Amino acid sequence: MAKSKTAWVCNECGADYSRWLGQCNECKAWNTVTEVRLAKAQPGARYSGYAGQIESKIETLESIELAELPRFTSGLKEFDRVLGGGIVPGSAVLIGGSPGAGKSTVLLQTMCFLAQNMTVLYITGEESLQQVAMRADRLGLPKDKLKLLSETNVETICQLANTIKPSVMVIDSIQVMHMPDVQSAPGSVSQVRESAAYLTRYAKQNNVAIFMVGHVTKDGTLAGPKVLEHCIDCSILLDGSSDSRYRTLRSHKNRFGAVNELGVFAMTEKGMKEVSNPSAIFLSRAEVPSSGSLVMVVWEGTRPLMVELQALADDSALGNPRRVAVGLEQNRLALLLAVLHRHAGLQLGDQDVFVNVVGGVKVSETAADLALLLALVSSFKNLVLAQDLVVFGEVGLSGEIRPVPNGVERLKEAAKHGFKRAIIPKQNVPKGGIEGMEIIAVSQLSEAVEVI
């Protein structure tokens, strides 16, 4: 019997080695290099992006026929927004999230809706058919049209799918699927990579939209090799803490739409309900105004989102004061505190500083800089800011207030929610102004501090 070939592959980055190593030389992760068995190469096998042409030929860009991208709705507007406007036939979508976030729930709701007008196949590899049926019954979903299959062999799944020709397929989950020719265990790097490539190739060749459910690691990233995210068309992540009923669906990669789109859902007894106006949720402020609270406008994908930012500065009993940022970048907070001291004359070196974005929203853009600093000034000076004030703007190292993109749209969103005053960068002031809103333009941090 011929000896099978093996390789040592890193589970984090996919780098391969000829022997075992304690630390991966590429991503520097420890204890992630595992042994995998290599399957024999199949003749005629092509990569997952192959769309089924009979023969390969070289063409120019001008000779390629362009057609409007066909889409169909999933039944949930927030889901369609994150996907770029709807589901594209022949696309491969990877949806991840922590256990209990609602991945299977939102997909089961969507598939039951789509099954009323087209053929839909739901493959469950982790749950039994009875468990899926019980969930659909508990959520009150129509069960007469959706087709179910309990299988983990990818080749068997595709063979059975050819008998009914589905328009949409769900793979729950990709980590339990396996290819019979790959001799490693399900969930390993080679199994996940080959299974995802095989399913993506099937989606392209048969014009079937495939949703793959993926697990996440303890740090919130998708488990498995990074090549899994490269071969699929769209990667979305469902976030939500266990103590909150709200879930956010965010796009990290999308070949058919904008990235960083955000959809908001509420988990109820009847499943996931879409939230059409998420700003109203994140603006549930306290009845009694307090210092350190300020509303800012952040840009998520293609729409503005209003969130409340809270800051607290308190005398520190430690030799090394604490700096805690929840929903914001920790290093950005340290940078802005130095700018506040240098250009506004406010020393917080002996203060514990705590910053929190209400509602569990994670803000990554620099438009929150000015709001963060003014909230800190408000807490340190014990100044209660007006409830109808909104702030946004980027702060530079020299204390200048830089403009941010989509300034007019941010102001219109604030005016729609009843805000009467705004402190914004001077370059973001609209020519005609905003009706019913007083706009205060600032170019330096010291000016913004004087205004409040």
C-alpha positions in Angstrom: 0.0 0.0 0.0 1.4 3.4 -1.0 2.3 5.8 1.7 -0.1 8.8 1.8 1.6 12.2 1.5 1.2 14.6 4.4 1.9 18.3 5.0 2.0 20.6 8.0 -0.4 23.6 7.6 -1.1 26.6 9.9 -4.8 26.8 10.9 -4.6 30.6 11.2 -3.1 31.7 7.9 -2.8 28.5 5.8 1.0 28.5 5.4 2.4 25.1 4.8 5.6 23.5 6.1 7.6 20.3 5.6 7.7 19.5 9.3 6.0 20.6 12.5 6.8 23.9 14.1 5.7 25.3 17.4 5.2 28.8 16.0 4.1 29.7 12.4 6.7 31.8 10.7 4.1 33.7 8.7 1.5 34.9 11.2 3.6 34.2 14.4 0.8 32.2 16.0 1.7 29.5 18.5 0.5 25.8 18.3 -1.5 26.3 15.1 0.6 24.0 12.8 -1.3 20.7 12.3 -0.7 17.7 10.1 -3.0 17.1 7.1 -3.1 14.4 4.5 -2.9 15.4 0.9 -5.4 13.9 -1.5 -4.4 12.8 -5.0 -4.9 15.5 -7.7 -8.1 15.0 -9.7 -7.6 15.4 -13.5 -9.6 18.3 -15.0 -10.3 19.9 -11.6 -10.6 23.7 -11.7 -10.6 26.4 -9.1 -13.8 27.6 -7.5 -14.2 30.7 -9.7 -14.5 28.6 -12.9 -17.9 29.3 -14.4 -18.1 26.3 -16.7 -16.8 27.5 -20.1 -16.0 24.6 -22.5 -12.5 25.9 -23.3 -10.3 28.7 -22.1 -9.5 31.6 -24.4 -8.0 35.1 -24.1 -10.4 38.0 -24.5 -10.2 41.8 -24.2 -12.3 43.8 -21.8 -14.2 45.5 -24.6 -15.3 42.2 -26.1 -17.0 41.0 -22.9 -20.8 41.4 -22.9 -22.1 43.4 -19.9 -25.5 42.6 -18.5 -27.3 44.1 -15.5 -26.7 42.1 -12.4 -29.8 40.1 -11.6 -31.0 40.1 -8.0 -34.0 38.8 -6.0 -35.1 39.9 -2.5 -34.6 37.8 0.6 -37.7 39.2 2.3 -35.7 41.2 4.8 -34.7 44.7 3.7 -31.9 44.9 6.2 -30.5 41.6 4.9 -30.8 42.8 1.3 -28.9 46.0 2.3 -25.9 44.1 3.7 -25.8 41.8 0.6 -25.7 44.9 -1.7 -29.4 45.1 -2.8 -30.5 41.4 -2.8 -29.3 37.9 -3.5 -27.3 37.3 -6.7 -27.8 34.0 -8.4 -24.6 32.0 -8.5 -23.1 33.8 -5.6 -21.4 32.1 -2.6 -22.1 33.9 0.7 -20.4 33.1 4.0 -22.2 34.2 7.2 -20.5 33.9 10.5 -21.3 34.7 14.1 -20.9 33.6 17.7 -23.0 30.7 19.0 -26.6 31.9 19.7 -26.3 35.0 17.6 -29.1 33.9 15.3 -27.4 32.7 12.1 -29.6 29.6 11.6 -32.7 31.6 12.7 -32.3 34.4 10.1 -31.4 31.9 7.3 -34.4 29.7 8.1 -36.7 32.7 8.1 -35.3 33.8 4.7 -35.4 30.3 3.2 -39.0 29.7 4.2 -39.9 33.0 2.6 -38.0 32.2 -0.7 -39.4 28.7 -0.8 -42.9 30.1 -1.6 -41.7 31.3 -5.0 -38.7 29.1 -5.9 -36.9 25.8 -5.0 -34.8 26.1 -1.9 -32.7 23.4 -0.3 -31.6 23.6 3.4 -28.7 21.3 4.3 -28.2 20.8 8.0 -25.0 19.0 9.2 -25.1 19.9 12.9 -28.8 19.6 13.7 -31.3 16.9 13.0 -34.2 17.5 10.7 -36.6 17.4 13.7 -34.7 20.2 15.4 -35.0 22.4 12.3 -38.7 21.6 12.0 -39.2 22.4 15.7 -37.5 25.8 15.2 -39.7 26.6 12.2 -42.8 25.6 14.2 -41.8 27.8 17.1 -41.2 30.8 14.9 -44.5 30.3 13.0 -42.9 29.9 9.6 -44.5 28.2 6.6 -43.2 24.7 6.4 -44.9 23.3 3.2 -42.4 24.3 0.6 -38.9 24.3 2.1 -36.8 21.1 1.3 -34.4 19.8 4.0 -31.4 17.4 3.8 -29.3 16.0 6.6 -25.9 15.3 5.0 -22.2 16.2 5.4 -20.7 14.7 2.3 -20.3 17.6 -0.2 -20.3 15.4 -3.3 -23.5 13.7 -2.2 -25.1 17.0 -1.4 -24.4 18.3 -5.0 -25.6 15.1 -6.6 -28.9 15.2 -4.7 -29.2 18.9 -5.4 -29.0 18.2 -9.2 -32.2 16.2 -8.9 -34.3 19.1 -7.8 -32.3 22.0 -9.3 -32.6 24.5 -6.4 -32.2 28.3 -6.8 -30.8 28.8 -3.3 -28.9 26.4 -1.0 -27.9 26.7 2.7 -24.9 24.8 4.1 -25.1 24.7 7.9 -22.3 24.7 8.6 -19.1 24.6 6.4 -17.0 23.3 9.3 -18.8 19.9 9.5 -18.7 19.3 5.7 -16.1 16.9 4.2 -14.8 15.7 0.9 -14.3 11.9 0.7 -11.0 12.2 -1.2 -9.4 14.4 1.5 -8.2 12.2 4.3 -8.2 14.7 7.1 -10.9 15.3 9.7 -13.9 17.6 9.1 -13.1 21.1 10.2 -9.4 20.9 9.3 -7.8 23.4 7.0 -7.8 21.1 3.9 -11.4 19.9 4.4 -12.8 23.4 4.8 -10.8 24.7 1.9 -11.7 21.9 -0.5 -15.4 21.8 0.6 -15.8 25.6 0.2 -14.1 25.5 -3.2 -16.3 22.6 -4.4 -19.5 24.3 -3.3 -18.4 27.6 -4.8 -17.7 25.9 -8.1 -21.1 24.2 -8.0 -22.7 27.6 -7.4 -21.0 29.2 -10.4 -21.7 26.3 -12.8 -25.4 25.8 -11.9 -26.3 29.5 -11.1 -27.3 28.6 -7.5 -26.9 31.1 -4.6 -25.3 29.2 -1.7 -25.2 30.5 1.9 -22.5 28.8 4.1 -22.7 29.2 7.8 -19.2 29.6 9.4 -18.1 29.4 13.1 -16.1 32.1 14.7 -13.0 31.9 17.0 -12.8 33.4 20.5 -11.6 36.7 19.2 -14.7 37.0 16.9 -13.0 36.2 13.5 -14.2 33.5 11.2 -12.6 30.1 12.0 -10.8 28.1 9.3 -8.2 29.1 6.7 -8.1 32.6 5.4 -8.5 31.2 1.9 -12.1 30.4 2.8 -12.9 34.2 2.7 -11.0 34.6 -0.5 -12.9 32.1 -2.6 -16.4 33.2 -1.6 -18.1 36.3 -3.0 -19.6 37.8 0.1 -18.6 37.6 3.8 -20.9 38.9 6.4 -20.8 38.6 10.2 -23.7 38.6 12.7 -22.8 40.3 16.0 -24.7 40.5 19.2 -24.1 40.3 22.9 -26.0 37.8 25.1 -27.5 40.6 27.2 -28.9 42.5 24.2 -31.9 41.6 22.0 -30.4 43.5 19.1 -28.1 42.0 16.4 -26.0 43.8 13.8 -25.2 42.2 10.5 -22.1 43.6 8.9 -20.5 43.0 5.5 -16.7 42.6 5.4 -16.4 41.6 1.8 -18.8 41.9 -1.1 -18.1 41.5 -4.8 -21.6 42.7 -5.6 -22.0 45.8 -3.4 -20.4 48.1 -0.8 -18.5 46.7 2.2 -19.0 47.8 5.8 -22.8 47.8 5.3 -24.7 47.5 8.5 -28.1 45.8 9.1 -29.9 45.8 12.5 -32.2 43.1 13.7 -34.1 42.5 16.9 -34.3 39.0 18.3 -37.9 38.2 19.3 -40.0 35.1 20.2 -41.0 35.0 16.5 -37.4 35.2 15.2 -35.4 38.1 13.8 -37.3 41.3 13.1 -35.6 44.0 11.0 -35.1 47.5 12.5 -35.7 50.0 9.8 -34.6 53.0 11.9 -31.6 51.9 14.0 -30.8 55.5 15.1 -33.9 55.6 17.2 -32.6 52.5 19.2 -29.2 53.9 19.9 -30.6 57.3 20.9 -32.6 56.1 23.9 -31.0 58.7 26.2 -31.6 59.2 29.9 -34.5 61.5 30.9 -32.2 63.6 33.1 -29.4 65.2 31.1 -25.9 64.5 32.5 -22.4 65.5 31.8 -20.2 63.5 29.5 -23.0 62.4 27.1 -23.0 63.5 23.5 -24.6 62.4 20.2 -22.4 61.8 17.1 -23.2 60.8 13.5 -21.2 57.9 12.1 -21.3 56.6 8.6 -22.0 52.9 8.2 -21.8 51.6 4.6 -24.3 53.8 2.7 -26.2 55.4 5.5 -25.7 57.6 8.5 -26.2 56.3 12.0 -26.7 58.3 15.1 -25.2 56.9 18.3 -24.7 58.3 21.8 -21.1 58.6 23.1 -20.5 58.6 26.9 -17.2 59.7 28.6 -16.2 59.7 32.2 -13.1 61.3 33.7 -12.5 60.7 37.4 -9.6 61.2 39.8 -7.3 58.1 39.7 -6.2 56.3 42.9 -3.6 54.4 40.9 -0.1 55.5 39.9 -0.9 54.6 36.3 -4.4 55.9 35.4 -6.7 53.6 33.5 -7.7 54.2 29.8 -10.7 52.1 28.8 -12.5 52.4 25.5 -15.6 50.3 24.6 -16.6 50.5 21.0 -13.7 52.7 20.1 -10.0 52.0 19.4 -7.8 52.1 22.5 -4.8 53.6 20.7 -6.9 56.3 19.2 -8.1 57.4 22.7 -4.5 57.8 23.9 -3.6 59.8 20.8 -6.6 62.2 21.3 -5.9 62.7 25.0 -2.4 64.0 24.0 -4.0 66.3 21.5 -6.4 67.6 24.1 -3.6 68.4 26.5 -1.3 70.0 23.9 -3.9 72.1 22.0 -6.7 72.7 24.5 -4.7 73.0 27.7 -6.7 70.2 29.5 -4.5 67.9 31.5 -6.0 64.4 32.1 -2.8 62.6 33.1 -4.0 62.0 36.6 -7.5 61.0 35.6 -9.1 57.6 34.9 -10.7 57.9 31.5 -13.6 55.7 30.4 -15.3 55.9 27.0 -18.3 53.9 25.9 -20.5 53.8 22.7 -24.0 53.1 23.8 -25.8 50.2 22.2 -22.8 48.0 21.6 -21.9 49.7 18.3 -18.2 49.6 17.2 -17.0 52.8 15.7 -13.9 52.6 13.5 -14.0 55.9 11.6 -12.2 59.1 12.7 -15.4 61.2 12.5 -15.9 60.4 16.2 -12.8 62.2 17.3 -14.4 65.6 18.0 -17.4 64.1 19.8 -15.1 62.0 22.0 -13.0 65.0 23.0 -16.0 67.3 23.7 -17.6 64.5 25.8 -14.4 64.2 27.9 -14.3 68.0 28.4 -18.0 67.9 29.4 -17.3 65.1 32.0 -14.1 66.7 33.4 -15.7 70.2 33.7 -19.0 68.7 34.8 -20.8 70.6 32.0 -24.2 69.3 30.8 -24.4 69.7 27.1 -27.6 70.5 25.2 -29.8 67.5 24.3 -30.3 68.8 20.8 -26.6 69.0 20.0 -24.8 66.7 17.5 -21.1 66.6 16.8 -18.8 65.0 14.3 -15.3 65.7 12.9 -11.8 64.4 12.7 -9.1 65.8 14.9 -5.5 66.1 13.6 -2.3 66.0 15.7 -1.8 69.7 15.3 -5.3 70.4 16.8 -7.0 71.1 13.5 -10.5 69.9 12.7 -10.5 68.0 9.5 -13.6 67.4 7.3 -15.3 64.0 7.0 -17.1 62.4 4.0 -20.9 62.7 3.6 -21.2 65.7 5.8 -24.5 66.9 4.4 -26.1 63.5 4.7 -25.1 63.3 8.4 -26.6 66.7 9.1 -29.9 65.8 7.3 -30.1 62.6 9.4 -29.6 64.6 12.6 -32.2 67.2 11.6 -34.7 64.3 10.9 -34.3 63.2 14.5 -35.0 66.7 15.9 -31.5 68.0 16.6 -31.2 71.8 16.4 -27.5 72.5 16.7 -24.4 70.9 15.3 -20.6 71.4 15.8 -18.9 70.3 12.6 -15.7 71.0 10.6 -15.6 74.2 8.7 -15.2 72.4 5.3 -18.3 70.4 5.9 -20.7 73.3 6.2 -23.3 73.0 3.4 -23.8 76.1 1.2 -27.5 76.5 1.7 -27.5 75.3 5.3 -29.9 72.9 6.9 -33.4 74.2 7.6 -34.1 74.4 11.3 -30.6 73.7 12.4 -27.9 76.0 13.7 -24.5 75.0 12.3 -21.4 75.9 14.3 -18.3 75.6 12.1 -14.9 75.1 13.8 -11.4 74.8 12.4 -9.4 74.2 15.6 -10.0 72.1 18.7 -9.6 75.1 21.0 -12.6 76.8 19.2 -14.8 73.7 19.7 -13.9 73.7 23.4 -14.8 77.4 23.8 -18.2 76.8 22.1 -19.3 74.3 24.7 
